[in-house]
């Protein structure tokens, strides 16, 4: 996703629809990273598309039990499809990790 193509994307999550982080949990003699995430309060939790900002991602709109997941009926956004640039991580890829 390119931010200039979608000026109404959610600035809080940069179009991902979630906020994700790693929690370190005890594992054997050390610890292990466990990926955690929660819906973005700025868009997905309200049922709005993270990319185009349009409503329509609530379970009532979609006829299923998910809220905040895609695909969006307006732009086609789907869960975990956000802006990849400016999200560096160890392997050079992108993602919603803080």
N, C-alpha and C positions, 0 to 999 in steps of 0.2 A: 504494500500500500504506500502511496506517495502522498504526503501531507498537502502538497499544493493542489493535487487533484480533488481532494476531499476537504475543503475549508471548514466544514461543519463537523469534523471528527471530534470525538471527545478528547479534550486536552488533558483531562485527569489521568487517562490510561493510554493516551496516544493511539487510540483506535483498536486496542487489544480486547477490551471488554472485561478484563480481569486485572487484578494486581497480584503478582506472584512473588514469592520469596522462598528461601531455604531455611528450614529449622533443623538444628542439629540435635539429634536424639542419641541416647546411649546405645551403643552397639558393640558387643563384646567388651574388649578392654579399652575401647575408644568411643568414637561417635561417628554417625553417618548423617549426611545431608538428606533431608526428606523434603521434596518439593511441596509447597503449599500454595493455595490461591483462593481468592474470593472474588465475587463479582464486583465490578467497579460501581461504586455508589453514584458516580456521575452519569452513567448511561445504562449499563446492563441491568442493574438492580431496579431501575425505573422502567425497563422494557424498551429503551430507545436503542437504536443502532449505534454502535461505537464508531462507525465510519461515516455515515451520512446524517446521523442525528434524528432520523425519522422514527416515530413510534411504530410498534408492530412486532416486538420480540417477546411479548408476554404470552403466557400459556393460553390465555383466553383468545388472543389474536391468532395464535398458531394452531390451536386445537390439540395441544399436547401438554405434557407436564413440565416442560422446560421453560425457564424465563431467562432471557439474556443471551441465549444461544441463537445462531442463525439457522438457515440463511435469511437474510433480510429480503423482504419482498420488493424493496425499492432499488437497492444497489447490489445485492448478492453477497454482502459481507457474511462471513461465517465465523464461528468461534475461533479465536486465536489467529486472526488474520489482521495484524496491526502494522504499524510503521516499523520497519526493520533498521533503518539507518539511525545512528545515534544511540544504539543499544548494544554497546560492545560487551562481549563476554570472552571467556578464555579461548574458545575455538573460533572467534572472529565472526560468529553468526549474530543473529538478533533475537530479541524476545522481550517479554514484559517483566523480566527479572529486575528487581531493585537492588 
